[in-house]
Amino acid sequence: MGEQENLIHQRIHDHSIRQPNNIAVRYQGQTLSYRQLWRIVRFRAKELRASGAVRGTPVVVALEPGLEILPYIVAIMSIGGIYVPTDLSFPEARLLNILGNFTESIVVVPEAQRNKAQDLADKSASKITVVSCGADLGSIDQLEDFTDVGLSVADESHIFFTSGTTGHPKGVVSSHKNLIHYVDSAVNRYGFKAEDCFLCAAKYTFSISLFELLIPLSIGACVQLIPRATVLDLKALAQILKTVTVFHFGPSLLKKLLPYLKQHDSAEYANIRHASSGGDFVPLAVLSDLRSVFSRAEIYVIYGCSEVNCMAATFFVSMDLDAIQKSRVGLAHQNVAIKILNQECCDVPTGETGFIYIAGPGVAKGYLNLPSQERKSFHLFDGVRYYSTGDLGRLDADGDLEVLGRADFQVKIKGVRIELQEIEKNLLLLGEVADAVVVSSELFDDMSGNRDPILIAYIVFSEYKPDCVSYIRQRLRSELPEYMLPNLFVRLASMPLNHNGKLDRSQLPSPKVADVLTAGEAIEPQGDVEQQLSDFMLELNLSSPISRNDSFFDVGGDSLAAVTYLKKIEDFFDKHIPISWFYHHPTIAEAGELIRQNVEIDSGDEVVVLKQGDPELPPLFCLYGIFLYRDLALELSVARSVCGVYLEYETELFNEMASVEDSPNFISVTKIATLYLNCIKQHQKNGPYYLCGESFGGIVALEVARLLIAVGEKVSFIGMLDSSGPHFLQRFGALDRAWVHAKLCLTQGLPYILPLLQARIKGQPKTSANGGELVVDYRAQARKFASSTYEPEPFTDPVVLFRARERSQFEPKVEDLGWAEVLPKLTVRTVEGDHLGMLKKGCVFDLAQNMKPYL
C-alpha cells in the first residue's frame, strides 16, 4: 500500500490481525480486544458512509468517554474523513462558530443529545447530518473488511479548535503526516511498549488527547478510559493510577493531585513507568513531587501545541532534582528544528531571549479559513516552514530550551521589560499560594488612561493569613528586583478558566471590584492634608494602598510623576516644595508636616547629591534630571559622589509658559549648556570634571564639556546615555517607516493597527504617563526645537556612548547612533534595556558596571 502502510489506522488494523485477543480499551470494568475494536470500527465506517461521509468529509465528534470514542476516531480516518472533536457543553455560539467553518459535515453525538445537535444543525447555515451513537451494532460479523481508499500522508486527518486572539475559535488543520510524527516521536523518544497501559484523562477537544488515545493503539498497547468525574475525584483517580503504566497530566491537575498522593506510600505506584506533564509552565515543585511519588518512573516535561502536533521538545527530569535550577522543556524531538529569533526574525545568541519558532514534520497544514492568521503564524526560512509559537524562550549551551512565557504576557513598565511568568513562578514557590497569575493594569479599561501600568497579582491561597501581603512582599523582595514586585494583590477563590480548561485572563476581575489585600504594616494617612497627598499619589497611579511612611520612589514614582505631584501640591495648597528638598524627604508624612507648619524653605541647590562619596574626589554630574538618575547613583559602586543637575527655573517656567518661544534660553543647546555649566561651577570650581546625561541630557553634557575645555578646564569623562546624533532619526526615510509599519501590521495584526488608528483620530499630545501633560509637552517642545537647530563642531576628546540594546525599529541600524563623523574618539558600549529602561532597576546594574571603569 506504499505510504498507507505508515498510516495510524492501518497499524491498528494490523494489530487486530496479529494480536486479536489483546485488550485494546478498558472502561469501567468493560473491555474491547483488538478484534472487537476493529469490528466496531468496520461498523461505524459503514454507518458514516451511509450518512454521506467520503474522503475529506469533516466528522465532528461530540462524545463523552466510553467504549465508542476510539472506534469512531479510527473509523473516520479509515474512510478518509477528518476527525474534529468538540464538546456539546460549549456555549451554543461557540458550537455554531465551529460548525460554520464547514460547508458540509457530519456530527456524531450520544443518542441522548441528538435533539440538541439537530437544533444546532437547524440553526447553522451549513449542511449538517446528525448521527447518534446507539448501542445496536447490527450484524457486525457480516461487514466488509478494511478497504483501501487511497489515502496519502498529505491528506487531512484531524482538526482541533483552539482559542483565538479574536475571541473566536480557530481550527488547526493537520495531516496524516503530522499525526505520524506525533505518534512516532513519542514512541521513539519514550520507548513505549505493547505491554504499557495508558491512562486517558485529557478532554478530547485537547490535542494532547491523541497522545493517550492513538499512541497506545498504534503499538498494540492498552488505553484506560475514565469518566470525566473521576478526573476531579482525587481518591478515585489515585486508585486508577495503580492500574496503568503511563500517564500525562497538566500542571493544574498535578498541583491538586500530588499533595493527595504524597499522603500514601509511593510503593503503591511502582507500576508507573512513564509520567509526563506539559501544556503550561510546570513548576519545579511539581517536578519534585512527581519524582518523589513516582520514584521508579521516568519523568518528562513535554512542550508543543496543536500547531506542531504537540511533540516539539521534551525534558527529562533528572533523579538529582537539586541539580535542576529551572523548569526547562528540553531538547527538540527527532527531525524537529527550533529557532530563537528577535523581532527582525534574526537568530539571537545562545542564552539570549527571543521568540520560539518550530519546524518539522509535525507543523500543521495551517488554519481553517483564516489565511491572514496563517500568514502571521507560519513562515518560511531558507525554504523550511516554521510555526511562530508566540512564546518567549532561550536555548542554553546544551541546546535545552527554556520557555519564559507568552510574548503577549510580557509587559513594559517605565521602559523595563518584565516577564510576568517569572513573578508567577516565584509566587508559586510560596507554601501559602496554591495558584497565582500576574497581569498588567492595561488589561482593564477602567484602569487605563495616560498612566503607567502597574502589576496586579491574583492569588488563590492554600492558607490565608491577614498579614499575608507583608510576608509575600518580603519573600518576593529576596528573589526579585523591586520593579518586579506587584503593586496590588487580589485574592480569588479560584482562577477563571476558558473552554479549554486554561486560565482566561479576560475574566479576571478588575481590582476596583475585587478583594484587594492590604499590607499589614501600612499606616494610613493622618488628617486631611495627608489624605489629600495620598489622593494625589493615587491619581498618578502609584501603588496602593499607600502608607504615610512610604517613599514616593518605592511606590512607583519617577521624575515626571514627581514634577506633576509637586505641581499639584503647589496648586492646591499654594505651597512650593523644591525638588531638592523632596528628593531627600519623599514621604507623605514629611510633606504633610511641611505643609501644616507652613514653613517656607529655600529652593536649595540645583545640584542634588544623589549618593554621597569621598569629598576629595570630583563628583560625577548627571545632567538634565535628578530622579532619572536615582537608580544609577545607587547602583554605581564608585568612591566619588554622584550628583543630579537640574534647573529650578526650568521646571517653574515649563509649568507656566504658553510656548517654547517664550523662553529664549531654552531653544539653543549652547544656551542650555551655559546655564548648566553655571550650576556645576557653583558646586565645583575647577576640574577635572566628570559629566554624563541621558538622551538630550547627553548632548547637553557634550556641550558643557566643550565649554569647559574652551576655557582650559580638564574633562576626564563624558558619558552619553543613548543620545542620538544630529538629525539621526531623519535618516530613516518615509519609505523605511512605511515598510516597518507594513511588516508590523502583517505580523501583529489588529493589536498594532488599532492603536495607530486611535492615535491618528485623537491626535498625539505628548502627555506624561502620570498625567503631567503640561510638563512633558513643553519639555518635549524645547528639546525638539533645540535639537533641530543643533549643528555640533567636531570634538576630538574621548566620549563614551552607552547604547541601549533594545532598539526601535523606526531608526537607522547604526551602532554609533549618528555620532561617528562628529566624535572621532567615540567608544560605544551596548548595555541592557531600552532608551529609558537602561536607567531602571533590572537593567541599570549593567549600565553601572559598564560605566564604573571610567569613574
Secondary structure, 3 states (H helix, E strand, C coil): CHHHHHCHHHHHHHHHHHCCCCEEEEECCEEEEHHHHHHHHHHHHHHHHHCCCCCCCEEEECCCCCCCHHHHHHHHHHCCCEEEECCCCCCHHHHHHHHCCCCEEEEEEEHHHHHHHHHHHHHCCCEEEEEEECCCCCCHHHCCCCCCCCCCCCCEEEEEEECCCCCCCEEEEEEHHHHHHHHHHHHHHHCCCCCCEEEECCCCCCCCHHHHHHHHHHCCCEEEECCHHHHHCHHHHHHHHCCCCEEECCHHHHHHHHHHHCCCCHHHHCCCCEEEEECCCCCHHHHHHHHHHCCCCEEEEEECCHHHCCCCEEEECCCCHHHCCCCCCEEECCCCEEEEECCCCCECCCCCCEEEEEECCCCCCEECCCHHHHHHHEEEECCEEEEEEEEEEEECCCCCEEEEEEHHHEEEECCEEEEHHHHHHHHHCCCCEEEEEEEEHHHCHHHCCCCCCCEEEEEEECCCCCCHHHHHHHHHHCCCCHHHCCCEEEECCCCCECCCCCECHHHCCCHHHCEEECCCCCCCCCHHHHHHHHHHHHHCCCCCCCCCCCCCCCCCCCHHHHHHHHHHHHHHHCCCCCHHHHHHCCCHHHHHHHHHHCCCCCCCCCEEEEECCCCCCCCEEEECECHHHHHHHHHCCCCCCEEEECCHHHHHHHHHCCCHHHCHHHCCHHHHHHHHHHHHHHHCCCCCEEEEEECHHHHHHHHHHHHHHHCCCCEEEEEEECCCCCCCHHHCCHHHHHHHHHHHHHHHCHHHHHHHHHHHHHCCCCCCCCCCHHHHHHHHHHHHHHHHCCCCCCCCCCEEEEEECCCCCCCCCCCCCCCCCCCCCEEEEEECCCCCHHHCCCCHHHHHHHHHHHC
